[in-house]
Each structure stands twice: as structure tokens, then as C-alpha cells.
Amino acid sequence: MQTAASEPIDGVFRALADPTRRRVIERLGRSAASASELAAPFDMTLQSFSEHLKALEDAGLVTSRKKGRVRTYSLAPKGLQVVEDWLSAQRTLWEQRLDQLDDYLVKLKETRS
């Protein structure tokens, strides 16, 4: 069952599932860049590449601004915060479960000794 609260993270994970988009995010981590600069390392048309940029922007991972004919993209760190928060919650949950398992195994060992 999908809830409204899960939709933003679903969009982020969908966007990050593509290796091209992950490389764009990595590149934008260094500095803002134009669409053509971002597209240069990839073997695809600018029109096809712009679909990747749109997916990243729709997911809230990048922002863009247009000055004249040049569209410049920047990383939107708040978009990644959704993933970081989710992963942190998962880590906390699994650390608790592993601690409980460890306690159980220690007690089990003690009762068998």
C-alpha cells in the first residue's frame, strides 16, 4: 500500500535507479553545469539527455535556471535529505534488531553452558 508520505522518496529512488542520472548527481556535486556540459560525456542526443534532467528535477534532486539560451543545473541537497532520513531510520531499526539478536544469542549460550 502506497501512502502520500512515501511518494517523494519513491520518485527520488526511481530517479536514482538510472546510472546516467546518478553520474549527473555526482557531477553536480562538484559544481553547477549547463545541460550541454552535463550531456557531453554521454553518447545520446541532448534531447534524450534532457529527459534525464527532467526526471532529476521532477524528483527534487536538481534545480535549473535559464539565462538567455543556456539552462544551468545545480544540485538540490534537500532532495537527497529524504533518502538520508529514510536510510537513517532503516539503520536505526536494524541496529536495534541486531542488538536484540545478540542479547538473545548470549542468553542462549549462557543457558546451554
C-alpha positions as CSV (number, residue, x, y, z in Angstrom):
1,M,0.0,0.0,0.0
2,Q,1.4,3.4,-1.0
3,T,0.9,6.4,1.2
4,A,1.2,10.0,0.3
5,A,4.2,10.2,2.6
6,S,6.1,7.6,0.6
7,E,5.6,9.2,-2.8
8,P,8.5,11.7,-2.7
9,I,11.0,9.1,-1.7
10,D,9.7,6.8,-4.4
11,G,10.3,9.4,-7.0
12,V,13.8,10.0,-5.7
13,F,14.6,6.3,-5.8
14,R,13.2,6.0,-9.3
15,A,15.4,8.9,-10.4
16,L,18.5,7.5,-8.8
17,A,17.9,4.0,-10.2
18,D,19.3,5.1,-13.5
19,P,23.1,5.1,-13.8
20,T,23.2,8.1,-16.1
21,R,21.2,10.1,-13.5
22,R,23.5,9.0,-10.7
23,R,26.5,10.2,-12.7
24,V,24.8,13.6,-13.3
25,I,24.2,13.9,-9.5
26,E,27.9,13.1,-8.9
27,R,29.0,15.7,-11.4
28,L,26.7,18.4,-10.0
29,G,28.2,17.6,-6.5
30,R,31.3,19.4,-7.8
31,S,29.6,22.5,-9.3
32,A,26.7,23.7,-11.3
33,A,26.8,23.0,-15.1
34,S,24.9,23.7,-18.3
35,A,22.8,21.0,-19.8
36,S,25.3,20.6,-22.7
37,E,28.2,20.3,-20.2
38,L,26.3,17.6,-18.3
39,A,25.4,15.7,-21.5
40,A,28.9,15.8,-23.1
41,P,30.2,12.5,-21.5
42,F,27.1,10.6,-22.6
43,D,26.5,9.0,-26.0
44,M,23.0,10.4,-26.6
45,T,21.3,13.4,-28.1
46,L,20.7,16.5,-26.0
47,Q,17.0,15.9,-26.4
48,S,17.3,12.4,-24.9
49,F,19.6,13.6,-22.2
50,S,17.2,16.3,-21.2
51,E,14.7,13.7,-20.2
52,H,17.1,12.5,-17.6
53,L,17.5,16.1,-16.3
54,K,13.7,16.5,-16.2
55,A,13.4,13.3,-14.1
56,L,16.0,14.6,-11.7
57,E,14.3,17.9,-11.5
58,D,10.8,16.3,-11.0
59,A,12.3,14.3,-8.2
60,G,13.6,17.4,-6.5
61,L,17.2,16.4,-6.8
62,V,18.3,19.2,-9.1
63,T,17.2,22.7,-9.9
64,S,17.6,24.7,-13.0
65,R,17.7,28.3,-14.1
66,K,17.7,29.7,-17.6
67,K,19.7,32.7,-18.6
68,G,19.3,33.5,-22.3
69,R,19.6,30.2,-24.2
70,V,21.6,28.4,-21.5
71,R,19.9,26.3,-18.8
72,T,22.2,25.7,-15.8
73,Y,21.6,22.9,-13.4
74,S,22.5,22.7,-9.7
75,L,22.3,20.0,-7.1
76,A,19.3,20.3,-4.7
77,P,20.6,18.8,-1.5
78,K,17.2,18.8,0.2
79,G,16.1,16.2,-2.3
80,L,18.7,13.9,-1.1
81,Q,17.7,14.6,2.5
82,V,14.6,12.4,2.0
83,V,16.8,9.4,1.2
84,E,19.2,10.1,4.0
85,D,16.4,10.3,6.5
86,W,14.9,7.0,5.3
87,L,18.3,5.2,5.3
88,S,19.0,6.6,8.8
89,A,15.7,5.2,10.1
90,Q,16.4,1.8,8.5
91,R,19.9,1.8,10.0
92,T,18.5,2.5,13.5
93,L,15.9,-0.2,13.1
94,W,18.4,-2.9,12.0
95,E,20.9,-1.9,14.7
96,Q,18.2,-2.4,17.3
97,R,17.2,-5.8,15.8
98,L,20.8,-6.9,15.7
99,D,21.4,-5.8,19.3
100,Q,18.3,-7.9,20.3
101,L,19.6,-10.9,18.4
102,D,23.0,-10.5,20.1
103,D,21.3,-10.4,23.5
104,Y,19.3,-13.5,22.7
105,L,22.3,-15.4,21.5
106,V,24.3,-14.5,24.6
107,K,21.4,-15.7,26.9
108,L,21.0,-18.8,24.8
109,K,24.7,-19.6,25.2
110,E,24.6,-19.0,28.9
111,T,21.6,-21.3,29.4
112,R,23.4,-24.1,27.5
113,S,26.7,-23.8,29.5
